[in-house]
Amino acid sequence: MAKIVREFVFRIGTTVRVKYPRKKRAARTAKLIKERVKRQMKLDEAVKVIMHPELNALIWSRGAENPPRTIKVRAEYDEEEGLVKILPAH
């Protein structure tokens, strides 16, 4: 089958800043993006989600305490492999 490609804009802002400790904000942001992509694309638990290293570097670019408030993401879902790749949107 074909790949399904969708683009998202996630506003992380206060979601991470209020609930999580300062040193864990960037790590939690990465987890939130994976969870939200799965939820928005309505995927099963069996589907594996992989984040591109470039997107991970973008999240961590300002350190662990200060992740970006808005992140634009492109998700590519390959149905045959059961794999979602999350890339930064360009």
KAQUI-V777706 format. One record per run of one state. SS is the DSSP state (hx for helix, st for strand, lp for the rest). FROM is the first residue (numbers start at 0). LEN is the number of residues. If there is no record, write none. Layout:
ss	from	len
SS	FROM	LEN
SS	FROM	LEN
This chain:
ss	from	len
lp	0	2
st	2	9
lp	11	1
hx	12	7
lp	19	2
hx	21	19
lp	40	7
st	47	4
lp	51	1
hx	52	8
lp	60	9
st	69	9
lp	78	4
st	82	6
lp	88	2
